[in-house]
Amino acid sequence: MAKPPDLDIPTYDADRFGPWKDGKGSAFASDFGALRDPPPHKQVWSDACDVGFWVQGKHWRKLFTLAGEERHNGEFAGWRYTSPRGRFTIVLFNT
């Protein structure tokens, strides 16, 4: 695992991003209050500007950090978060 967070960040149940397929999960940002305050992610490390959150499965917990924007036909569609080695991806759709 990468360097563990040294700040308090939110933890979300993995089922909120399901059904998972090929290491990818998704959800609607509005379900997390992302269009209001506070956002679904927080600063992860005190010495870096990375933002993210924990995802807790039945037998695992993974850190996801903001990796970029998700676009569809050139239009902004949401935010893409990845696990440290990039094996898992979550997209929060901007709705």
mmCIF file of the C-alpha atoms, coordinates in Angstrom:
data_MODEL
# 
_entry.id   MODEL 
# 
loop_
_atom_site.group_PDB 
_atom_site.id 
_atom_site.type_symbol 
_atom_site.label_atom_id 
_atom_site.label_alt_id 
_atom_site.label_comp_id 
_atom_site.label_asym_id 
_atom_site.label_entity_id 
_atom_site.label_seq_id 
_atom_site.pdbx_PDB_ins_code 
_atom_site.Cartn_x 
_atom_site.Cartn_y 
_atom_site.Cartn_z 
_atom_site.occupancy 
_atom_site.B_iso_or_equiv 
_atom_site.pdbx_formal_charge 
_atom_site.auth_seq_id 
_atom_site.auth_comp_id 
_atom_site.auth_asym_id 
_atom_site.auth_atom_id 
_atom_site.pdbx_PDB_model_num 
ATOM 1  C CA . MET A 1 1  ? 0.000   0.000  0.000   1.00 0.00 ? 1  MET A CA 1 
ATOM 2  C CA . ALA A 1 2  ? 1.072   3.549  -0.649  1.00 0.00 ? 2  ALA A CA 1 
ATOM 3  C CA . LYS A 1 3  ? 1.758   5.966  2.159   1.00 0.00 ? 3  LYS A CA 1 
ATOM 4  C CA . PRO A 1 4  ? -1.255  5.877  4.508   1.00 0.00 ? 4  PRO A CA 1 
ATOM 5  C CA . PRO A 1 5  ? -3.295  9.068  4.963   1.00 0.00 ? 5  PRO A CA 1 
ATOM 6  C CA . ASP A 1 6  ? -2.199  11.278 7.811   1.00 0.00 ? 6  ASP A CA 1 
ATOM 7  C CA . LEU A 1 7  ? -5.448  13.267 7.801   1.00 0.00 ? 7  LEU A CA 1 
ATOM 8  C CA . ASP A 1 8  ? -8.982  12.175 8.658   1.00 0.00 ? 8  ASP A CA 1 
ATOM 9  C CA . ILE A 1 9  ? -10.806 11.263 5.439   1.00 0.00 ? 9  ILE A CA 1 
ATOM 10 C CA . PRO A 1 10 ? -14.289 9.822  4.842   1.00 0.00 ? 10 PRO A CA 1 
ATOM 11 C CA . THR A 1 11 ? -14.950 6.095  4.516   1.00 0.00 ? 11 THR A CA 1 
ATOM 12 C CA . TYR A 1 12 ? -17.714 4.828  2.220   1.00 0.00 ? 12 TYR A CA 1 
ATOM 13 C CA . ASP A 1 13 ? -19.156 1.336  1.908   1.00 0.00 ? 13 ASP A CA 1 
ATOM 14 C CA . ALA A 1 14 ? -18.114 -0.411 -1.314  1.00 0.00 ? 14 ALA A CA 1 
ATOM 15 C CA . ASP A 1 15 ? -21.769 -1.244 -2.043  1.00 0.00 ? 15 ASP A CA 1 
ATOM 16 C CA . ARG A 1 16 ? -22.408 2.461  -2.718  1.00 0.00 ? 16 ARG A CA 1 
ATOM 17 C CA . PHE A 1 17 ? -20.313 2.107  -5.905  1.00 0.00 ? 17 PHE A CA 1 
ATOM 18 C CA . GLY A 1 18 ? -21.725 -1.157 -7.173  1.00 0.00 ? 18 GLY A CA 1 
ATOM 19 C CA . PRO A 1 19 ? -22.201 -3.262 -8.936  1.00 0.00 ? 19 PRO A CA 1 
ATOM 20 C CA . TRP A 1 20 ? -18.440 -3.487 -9.390  1.00 0.00 ? 20 TRP A CA 1 
ATOM 21 C CA . LYS A 1 21 ? -17.240 -4.816 -12.737 1.00 0.00 ? 21 LYS A CA 1 
ATOM 22 C CA . ASP A 1 22 ? -13.622 -5.444 -13.756 1.00 0.00 ? 22 ASP A CA 1 
ATOM 23 C CA . GLY A 1 23 ? -12.328 -3.327 -10.873 1.00 0.00 ? 23 GLY A CA 1 
ATOM 24 C CA . LYS A 1 24 ? -14.591 -0.407 -11.719 1.00 0.00 ? 24 LYS A CA 1 
ATOM 25 C CA . GLY A 1 25 ? -17.348 1.072  -9.622  1.00 0.00 ? 25 GLY A CA 1 
ATOM 26 C CA . SER A 1 26 ? -19.532 4.128  -10.074 1.00 0.00 ? 26 SER A CA 1 
ATOM 27 C CA . ALA A 1 27 ? -22.085 6.276  -8.313  1.00 0.00 ? 27 ALA A CA 1 
ATOM 28 C CA . PHE A 1 28 ? -23.867 9.589  -8.696  1.00 0.00 ? 28 PHE A CA 1 
ATOM 29 C CA . ALA A 1 29 ? -22.128 12.547 -7.072  1.00 0.00 ? 29 ALA A CA 1 
ATOM 30 C CA . SER A 1 30 ? -25.427 13.906 -5.800  1.00 0.00 ? 30 SER A CA 1 
ATOM 31 C CA . ASP A 1 31 ? -25.826 10.760 -3.653  1.00 0.00 ? 31 ASP A CA 1 
ATOM 32 C CA . PHE A 1 32 ? -22.737 11.911 -1.738  1.00 0.00 ? 32 PHE A CA 1 
ATOM 33 C CA . GLY A 1 33 ? -23.719 15.543 -1.447  1.00 0.00 ? 33 GLY A CA 1 
ATOM 34 C CA . ALA A 1 34 ? -20.941 16.372 -3.929  1.00 0.00 ? 34 ALA A CA 1 
ATOM 35 C CA . LEU A 1 35 ? -22.963 19.188 -5.406  1.00 0.00 ? 35 LEU A CA 1 
ATOM 36 C CA . ARG A 1 36 ? -23.270 20.693 -1.913  1.00 0.00 ? 36 ARG A CA 1 
ATOM 37 C CA . ASP A 1 37 ? -20.873 21.149 0.983   1.00 0.00 ? 37 ASP A CA 1 
ATOM 38 C CA . PRO A 1 38 ? -18.939 19.175 2.088   1.00 0.00 ? 38 PRO A CA 1 
ATOM 39 C CA . PRO A 1 39 ? -17.538 17.353 -0.963  1.00 0.00 ? 39 PRO A CA 1 
ATOM 40 C CA . PRO A 1 40 ? -17.276 13.533 -0.881  1.00 0.00 ? 40 PRO A CA 1 
ATOM 41 C CA . HIS A 1 41 ? -13.482 13.704 -0.619  1.00 0.00 ? 41 HIS A CA 1 
ATOM 42 C CA . LYS A 1 42 ? -10.996 15.425 1.658   1.00 0.00 ? 42 LYS A CA 1 
ATOM 43 C CA . GLN A 1 43 ? -7.302  16.210 1.635   1.00 0.00 ? 43 GLN A CA 1 
ATOM 44 C CA . VAL A 1 44 ? -5.428  12.949 2.258   1.00 0.00 ? 44 VAL A CA 1 
ATOM 45 C CA . TRP A 1 45 ? -1.917  14.032 3.299   1.00 0.00 ? 45 TRP A CA 1 
ATOM 46 C CA . SER A 1 46 ? -0.879  17.162 5.145   1.00 0.00 ? 46 SER A CA 1 
ATOM 47 C CA . ASP A 1 47 ? 2.128   17.632 2.849   1.00 0.00 ? 47 ASP A CA 1 
ATOM 48 C CA . ALA A 1 48 ? 0.277   17.192 -0.474  1.00 0.00 ? 48 ALA A CA 1 
ATOM 49 C CA . CYS A 1 49 ? -2.835  18.500 -2.197  1.00 0.00 ? 49 CYS A CA 1 
ATOM 50 C CA . ASP A 1 50 ? -4.242  15.043 -3.103  1.00 0.00 ? 50 ASP A CA 1 
ATOM 51 C CA . VAL A 1 51 ? -7.882  14.490 -2.160  1.00 0.00 ? 51 VAL A CA 1 
ATOM 52 C CA . GLY A 1 52 ? -9.674  11.184 -1.699  1.00 0.00 ? 52 GLY A CA 1 
ATOM 53 C CA . PHE A 1 53 ? -11.552 8.776  0.529   1.00 0.00 ? 53 PHE A CA 1 
ATOM 54 C CA . TRP A 1 54 ? -11.508 5.210  1.855   1.00 0.00 ? 54 TRP A CA 1 
ATOM 55 C CA . VAL A 1 55 ? -13.763 2.517  0.399   1.00 0.00 ? 55 VAL A CA 1 
ATOM 56 C CA . GLN A 1 56 ? -14.579 -0.327 2.770   1.00 0.00 ? 56 GLN A CA 1 
ATOM 57 C CA . GLY A 1 57 ? -15.512 -3.744 1.405   1.00 0.00 ? 57 GLY A CA 1 
ATOM 58 C CA . LYS A 1 58 ? -16.488 -6.821 3.371   1.00 0.00 ? 58 LYS A CA 1 
ATOM 59 C CA . HIS A 1 59 ? -12.868 -7.980 3.753   1.00 0.00 ? 59 HIS A CA 1 
ATOM 60 C CA . TRP A 1 60 ? -10.819 -5.048 2.483   1.00 0.00 ? 60 TRP A CA 1 
ATOM 61 C CA . ARG A 1 61 ? -10.316 -1.293 2.616   1.00 0.00 ? 61 ARG A CA 1 
ATOM 62 C CA . LYS A 1 62 ? -8.799  0.755  -0.218  1.00 0.00 ? 62 LYS A CA 1 
ATOM 63 C CA . LEU A 1 63 ? -7.731  4.354  -0.562  1.00 0.00 ? 63 LEU A CA 1 
ATOM 64 C CA . PHE A 1 64 ? -9.011  6.181  -3.648  1.00 0.00 ? 64 PHE A CA 1 
ATOM 65 C CA . THR A 1 65 ? -7.607  9.542  -4.750  1.00 0.00 ? 65 THR A CA 1 
ATOM 66 C CA . LEU A 1 66 ? -8.802  11.961 -7.390  1.00 0.00 ? 66 LEU A CA 1 
ATOM 67 C CA . ALA A 1 67 ? -7.134  11.071 -10.700 1.00 0.00 ? 67 ALA A CA 1 
ATOM 68 C CA . GLY A 1 68 ? -8.938  13.378 -13.106 1.00 0.00 ? 68 GLY A CA 1 
ATOM 69 C CA . GLU A 1 69 ? -12.132 14.270 -14.869 1.00 0.00 ? 69 GLU A CA 1 
ATOM 70 C CA . GLU A 1 70 ? -14.406 11.922 -16.727 1.00 0.00 ? 70 GLU A CA 1 
ATOM 71 C CA . ARG A 1 71 ? -15.629 13.265 -20.091 1.00 0.00 ? 71 ARG A CA 1 
ATOM 72 C CA . HIS A 1 72 ? -18.272 12.082 -22.526 1.00 0.00 ? 72 HIS A CA 1 
ATOM 73 C CA . ASN A 1 73 ? -18.430 13.570 -26.040 1.00 0.00 ? 73 ASN A CA 1 
ATOM 74 C CA . GLY A 1 74 ? -16.076 16.303 -24.840 1.00 0.00 ? 74 GLY A CA 1 
ATOM 75 C CA . GLU A 1 75 ? -18.399 17.348 -22.010 1.00 0.00 ? 75 GLU A CA 1 
ATOM 76 C CA . PHE A 1 76 ? -17.584 17.102 -18.314 1.00 0.00 ? 76 PHE A CA 1 
ATOM 77 C CA . ALA A 1 77 ? -19.317 14.005 -16.922 1.00 0.00 ? 77 ALA A CA 1 
ATOM 78 C CA . GLY A 1 78 ? -17.769 13.521 -13.479 1.00 0.00 ? 78 GLY A CA 1 
ATOM 79 C CA . TRP A 1 79 ? -14.672 12.728 -11.437 1.00 0.00 ? 79 TRP A CA 1 
ATOM 80 C CA . ARG A 1 80 ? -12.414 9.667  -11.655 1.00 0.00 ? 80 ARG A CA 1 
ATOM 81 C CA . TYR A 1 81 ? -10.734 8.254  -8.542  1.00 0.00 ? 81 TYR A CA 1 
ATOM 82 C CA . THR A 1 82 ? -8.162  5.448  -8.566  1.00 0.00 ? 82 THR A CA 1 
ATOM 83 C CA . SER A 1 83 ? -6.582  3.155  -6.011  1.00 0.00 ? 83 SER A CA 1 
ATOM 84 C CA . PRO A 1 84 ? -2.807  3.589  -5.444  1.00 0.00 ? 84 PRO A CA 1 
ATOM 85 C CA . ARG A 1 85 ? -1.681  1.119  -8.091  1.00 0.00 ? 85 ARG A CA 1 
ATOM 86 C CA . GLY A 1 86 ? -4.485  2.088  -10.451 1.00 0.00 ? 86 GLY A CA 1 
ATOM 87 C CA . ARG A 1 87 ? -6.040  -1.380 -10.335 1.00 0.00 ? 87 ARG A CA 1 
ATOM 88 C CA . PHE A 1 88 ? -9.408  -0.052 -9.183  1.00 0.00 ? 88 PHE A CA 1 
ATOM 89 C CA . THR A 1 89 ? -11.363 2.937  -10.465 1.00 0.00 ? 89 THR A CA 1 
ATOM 90 C CA . ILE A 1 90 ? -14.420 4.788  -9.240  1.00 0.00 ? 90 ILE A CA 1 
ATOM 91 C CA . VAL A 1 91 ? -16.341 7.336  -11.285 1.00 0.00 ? 91 VAL A CA 1 
ATOM 92 C CA . LEU A 1 92 ? -18.664 9.812  -9.576  1.00 0.00 ? 92 LEU A CA 1 
ATOM 93 C CA . PHE A 1 93 ? -21.019 11.012 -12.260 1.00 0.00 ? 93 PHE A CA 1 
ATOM 94 C CA . ASN A 1 94 ? -21.920 14.706 -12.088 1.00 0.00 ? 94 ASN A CA 1 
ATOM 95 C CA . THR A 1 95 ? -25.651 14.386 -11.465 1.00 0.00 ? 95 THR A CA 1 
# 
